[in-house]
Amino acid sequence: MINLPDVQSTASNSLSDCQAAASSFLTTINYTASNITGTTGVNTTCLASGIVCPGQTINGVCVWQRKLSAVCRNASGVIKIRIQTNGLPPRCASVPMGSFAELNVDFEVNYNPDVSINSLNSNLNTVSSLSQTLCTVTSASTAPSASDGVMIFTPDSANNIDPLFPPGGGQTSESVDTCLAHCQITGIYHYHIASGCQVNPPTGNISSCAGTSSCISNVATYSISSFSNYQTKTVLGIAKDGHVIYGPYLSSGTRVTTGFDVCNGMFYDSIGNYAYFATSTYPYLVGCSGPGNYPSFAPNCTTNGVSSYNMSSYAISFLSNSTTTSINTTTKTTTTTTTTSTTTTTTTKTTTTTTTKTTTTTTTTTTTTTTTTTTTTTTTTTTTTTTTTTTTTVSSSSSSFVTTYSTVSIGVRMSLDTGLILLFIGAFIFLY
């Protein structure tokens, strides 16, 4: 097994990048509060039938205030995003299963940190390890908030199975409303899967998924269809590791159906940005802290898993570039060896060409030599561009490469000049 170096890709994580993502949140205040529950929120009014109202109930009507803040700041050169929410949605909910509680969630993370394709945070190489990670509820893997202020939970249920597509053994899928959310036993209203309600909250009361044929027939398909008016890269939330959670589409309008890893994260552009995307397969939003690996098997807690994960074209590109960079920058000795090899190859080609006796061939050989010189110089430039993060090392290596090649070029040129002189003498004798 080849151990590749930790080569970082560069993400878009400036203050303005963070603020652009924060602007997608349906905030009620534009500052950081000492306690989000103590702020003045925005009223949501719904029928109180079948629920324990988290606000006030007046004549059968439940009124609550949702409260949400998303603020970015520069902390000594590190951009951070702080999310505060009381967890209540900006719309009605259908939660007949129990209570509906107000929360006090406050977390701050580094926004969209740089990550490497060669330094995986989750490397799950067996069905057992994959299932253990994606099918076990832990608070650390909970994405704290969606853009509407509602919590995003891990993809699995309290029974450590997919709550929407459970495996066999008498397990049944859990009930959700048509916004694909529900309450757990302590009253936390949350998502396991993406919903268009996160970016476009409906008005009025909503029904249960079970009462809507398009929803109950296939929740995963219904989830994707709810983004029919948002077929572009759309912010759905921030994961606990600081990476953005997007809807099911890229900026190009292409739906994400492959290219993501075991955590549901993907390198999605040439810059090096990594984010989680909504998919129609388990784990739906965020399964673990990425980047992760790309195995050819699914976890055993769902009947809706991915049979084989595949890298995006950008991930493959970063992997390829990282391998090249490691050869040129890891040690000076390796670079010197590469230079010597190139020099030897050039000399061999020159010697072979000089041996040729045909005048036409000699002319062609001269052109070939010139082309080879240009190509080698271009290679030196490419090497410098690829390894900009280690300027000192590459600069030293590049100088060595150029110096060595110049010496060979002089020798080649002298050999060619001598060959041309001999040919001119031969031609003169032949004519006279």
Backbone hydrogen bonds, N-H to C=O, Kabsch-Sander energy under -0.5 kcal/mol:
donor,donor_aa,acceptor,acceptor_aa,energy
3,N,1,M,-0.5
4,L,2,I,-0.9
7,V,5,P,-1.4
8,Q,6,D,-0.6
9,S,115,V,-1.7
10,T,271,I,-1.0
11,A,9,S,-0.6
13,N,11,A,-1.4
18,C,14,S,-2.2
19,Q,15,L,-2.5
20,A,16,S,-1.9
21,A,17,D,-1.7
22,A,18,C,-2.6
23,S,19,Q,-1.8
24,S,21,A,-1.5
25,F,22,A,-1.6
26,L,147,S,-2.8
27,T,25,F,-2.1
28,T,68,L,-3.0
29,I,68,L,-1.5
33,A,31,Y,-0.6
38,G,35,N,-1.5
39,T,36,I,-1.5
41,G,39,T,-0.6
42,V,66,R,-2.0
44,T,64,W,-2.7
46,C,62,C,-2.7
48,A,60,G,-2.4
51,I,48,A,-1.7
52,V,98,G,-0.7
53,C,51,I,-0.8
56,Q,63,V,-2.5
58,I,56,Q,-0.6
58,I,61,V,-2.8
61,V,58,I,-1.3
62,C,46,C,-3.4
63,V,56,Q,-2.9
64,W,44,T,-2.3
66,R,42,V,-2.4
66,R,64,W,-0.6
69,S,84,Q,-2.8
71,V,82,R,-2.2
73,R,80,K,-2.2
75,A,73,R,-0.7
75,A,78,V,-3.1
76,S,74,N,-0.9
78,V,75,A,-1.3
79,I,77,G,-0.6
80,K,73,R,-2.7
81,I,109,V,-2.6
82,R,71,V,-3.0
83,I,81,I,-0.5
83,I,107,F,-2.7
84,Q,69,S,-2.4
85,T,105,V,-2.1
86,N,67,K,-1.9
92,C,204,G,-0.6
95,V,93,A,-0.7
98,G,95,V,-1.0
100,F,52,V,-0.5
101,A,187,G,-2.5
103,L,86,N,-3.2
105,V,85,T,-2.8
107,F,83,I,-2.3
109,V,81,I,-2.1
111,Y,79,I,-2.7
112,N,242,G,-2.7
116,S,119,S,-0.5
119,S,116,S,-1.2
121,N,291,P,-1.8
122,S,291,P,-1.8
124,L,122,S,-0.6
125,N,123,N,-0.9
130,L,126,T,-2.5
131,S,127,V,-2.6
132,Q,128,S,-2.4
133,T,129,S,-1.7
134,L,130,L,-2.7
135,C,131,S,-1.8
136,T,133,T,-0.6
141,S,138,T,-1.0
142,T,139,S,-1.3
143,A,152,I,-0.6
145,S,238,I,-0.8
146,A,150,V,-3.1
147,S,236,L,-3.0
149,G,146,A,-2.1
151,M,189,Y,-1.0
152,I,143,A,-1.6
153,F,151,M,-0.5
153,F,191,Y,-2.8
157,S,161,I,-2.7
160,N,157,S,-1.9
162,D,301,C,-2.7
174,E,163,P,-3.2
177,D,181,A,-2.1
178,T,207,S,-2.2
180,L,177,D,-2.5
182,H,190,H,-1.9
184,Q,188,I,-1.4
187,G,184,Q,-2.3
189,Y,187,G,-0.8
190,H,182,H,-2.6
191,Y,151,M,-2.2
192,H,180,L,-0.7
193,I,180,L,-0.5
198,Q,195,S,-1.8
199,V,196,G,-1.2
200,N,196,G,-2.1
209,C,176,V,-2.8
210,A,176,V,-0.5
211,G,208,S,-0.8
212,T,209,C,-1.9
213,S,211,G,-0.5
215,C,212,T,-0.9
216,I,209,C,-0.7
216,I,212,T,-2.6
217,S,213,S,-1.9
218,N,214,S,-0.5
222,Y,218,N,-2.3
223,S,219,V,-2.3
224,I,220,A,-1.7
225,S,221,T,-2.2
226,S,222,Y,-1.3
227,F,224,I,-1.8
228,S,225,S,-1.5
230,Y,227,F,-2.3
232,T,230,Y,-1.7
234,T,232,T,-0.6
236,L,245,I,-3.7
237,G,245,I,-1.4
238,I,145,S,-1.3
239,A,243,H,-2.9
242,G,239,A,-1.8
245,I,237,G,-2.9
246,Y,244,V,-0.6
246,Y,276,Y,-3.3
247,G,234,T,-1.9
250,L,254,T,-2.6
253,G,250,L,-1.8
256,V,248,P,-2.8
257,T,255,R,-0.8
261,D,265,G,-2.7
262,V,293,N,-1.7
264,N,261,D,-1.9
266,M,275,A,-2.8
268,Y,266,M,-0.7
268,Y,273,N,-1.7
269,D,273,N,-0.6
275,A,266,M,-1.9
276,Y,244,V,-2.4
277,F,264,N,-2.1
278,A,246,Y,-1.3
278,A,247,G,-0.7
279,T,284,Y,-2.2
282,Y,304,N,-2.4
284,Y,281,T,-2.7
285,L,283,P,-2.9
287,G,263,C,-2.1
288,C,263,C,-0.6
290,G,288,C,-0.7
293,N,122,S,-1.1
302,T,299,P,-0.6
303,T,165,F,-2.0
309,Y,295,P,-2.9
310,N,260,F,-0.5
312,S,259,G,-0.8
316,I,312,S,-2.1
317,S,313,S,-1.9
318,F,314,Y,-2.6
319,L,315,A,-2.2
320,S,316,I,-2.3
321,N,317,S,-2.8
322,S,318,F,-2.3
323,T,319,L,-1.7
324,T,320,S,-2.0
325,T,321,N,-2.6
326,S,322,S,-2.1
327,I,323,T,-1.3
328,N,324,T,-1.5
329,T,325,T,-2.3
330,T,326,S,-1.5
335,T,331,T,-1.3
336,T,332,K,-2.3
337,T,333,T,-2.2
338,T,334,T,-2.0
339,T,335,T,-2.0
340,T,336,T,-2.4
341,S,337,T,-2.2
342,T,338,T,-2.0
343,T,339,T,-2.4
344,T,340,T,-2.4
345,T,341,S,-2.0
346,T,342,T,-2.1
347,T,343,T,-2.3
348,T,344,T,-2.2
349,K,345,T,-2.0
350,T,346,T,-2.0
351,T,347,T,-2.4
352,T,348,T,-2.1
353,T,349,K,-2.0
354,T,350,T,-2.4
355,T,351,T,-1.3
356,T,352,T,-0.6
356,T,353,T,-1.2
362,T,358,T,-2.1
363,T,359,T,-2.1
364,T,360,T,-2.4
365,T,361,T,-2.6
366,T,362,T,-2.2
367,T,363,T,-1.9
368,T,364,T,-2.7
369,T,365,T,-2.5
370,T,366,T,-1.9
371,T,367,T,-2.6
372,T,368,T,-2.7
373,T,369,T,-2.1
374,T,370,T,-2.2
375,T,371,T,-2.7
376,T,372,T,-2.5
377,T,373,T,-2.1
378,T,374,T,-2.4
379,T,375,T,-2.3
380,T,376,T,-1.9
381,T,377,T,-1.9
382,T,378,T,-2.5
383,T,379,T,-2.4
384,T,380,T,-1.8
385,T,381,T,-2.1
386,T,382,T,-2.5
387,T,383,T,-1.5
388,T,385,T,-0.9
390,T,387,T,-1.4
391,T,388,T,-0.7
394,V,390,T,-2.3
395,S,391,T,-2.9
396,S,392,T,-2.1
397,S,393,T,-2.3
398,S,394,V,-3.3
399,S,395,S,-2.0
400,S,396,S,-1.8
401,F,397,S,-2.1
402,V,398,S,-2.6
403,T,399,S,-2.6
404,T,400,S,-2.3
405,Y,401,F,-2.2
406,S,402,V,-2.5
407,T,403,T,-1.8
408,V,404,T,-1.7
409,S,405,Y,-2.5
410,I,406,S,-2.0
411,G,407,T,-1.8
412,V,408,V,-2.7
413,R,409,S,-2.8
414,M,410,I,-2.4
415,S,411,G,-2.1
416,L,412,V,-2.2
417,D,413,R,-2.6
418,T,414,M,-2.3
419,G,415,S,-2.0
420,L,416,L,-2.3
421,I,417,D,-2.1
422,L,418,T,-2.1
423,L,419,G,-1.8
424,F,420,L,-2.2
425,I,421,I,-2.2
426,G,422,L,-2.3
427,A,423,L,-2.4
428,F,424,F,-2.1
429,I,425,I,-2.2
430,F,426,G,-2.1
431,L,427,A,-1.9
432,Y,428,F,-1.7
